């Protein structure tokens, strides 16, 4: 009897996991006045042996038609609007824009969904050489909540960073050059509640460096403010954080 109950419980758990994984995520609807505070960490290579660390904070606001992005001053007050290049980078938080060929997130999606970009031209800032690139994207799974012991383990891969975002959809983007080029790995951890990606990370590997990490960028939504008078996402539409 115990074996039968154990099997029934196991089957129920598998069914629940499959049902959650098969849940289709629709494109979010944004309202005028919604705001997101975004923190950017970036490591830029200035030579083969030297890198520069830079951290910046931004404010994103939906004006009823489109997103607007502002620098955040020292007193947390919004400053000037960002440049077009930075805007393209920040739109990745919402899975939008044509930066790096676009198609960061394609809705609707479920765990296992895949898509790809068309070939796109890209020129590394400061370089004159342009290369043709493409990307393949896959929704790998839903991050589970880790135990205290699991949280103590060192982070060894980019994907391991997802432990800090339980309940989010982990989306992997493999971006590659068609010539010698570089290989980029980008992870998006999409959360339906703040309607954006909690974090995305880019590592650049030079083809001649045998897989040594190069530049890195992280974008993290650290605070979300719904539109005035609105409510947060209904509980049934959220991914369980348990």
Phi, psi and omega in degrees: 000318180298319180296321180294317179294320179297318180295318180297318179295318179297318180296322179295318179298316179296322179294319181295315179298318180295321181295317179295318182295328182276354180298126183276132179261116181273162177296133181290153175254124183261151180241150180300129178102352176292143183222147179227134174260120187244131177253134179243127172247132182219137173244118181250138176275128177252346174198178181294341183236004184224139178226159181239132178262139182216134178234136183219149177242142183229159173241128175250137180221136177267123186266010181103341179234318185209174178272143173237139183238138182229147169294147174257127179285173181301329180270015178072013178272142179295136179255223182286158175289154185282168176287165179299322179297312180294326177299317179299321179295314184289333179296342177299331179303329181255012178070020186244178175089166182256007178300134181058037176087358177068202181054041180295315173224129179246121181260155349285159178220162174224172175299128182103347179297143178225153173200173181215162178265164168283167175296140180221148179276143178216137178238119179297130181309130180092352180248150179268338184282128178256139178236155179266132185229170176204168182213147174241133186236142179217139173276105189280326182169187178249128182292132178264160178284129182273155175284168180300321180293319180294326180291338181280341183292144181294149176278117185254335180230167178300317183300330181299336182293345179294345179296339179278355183230061182300142178088355180270159176274124179270117182244124183253133178239119177259109186250128187220155176267146180278343175260215179294308170040201181231159178247126181247139175243124180236131174244133173246130173251097187272130179241118181297338185289305175276006176060038180196181181271130178295324185194147168221146186234137177236124171251138176248123179251124177282137183300333182269355185260006177057044173086013179284139182297140177247236181288161183210139177223135175236135174237122183229129174282111183263345179204141179229136180233114179298166177296148180306128178084358180265172178243163180288174181300136178304144185305321184292344180264358181270160171270134183298134178267004184275000000 
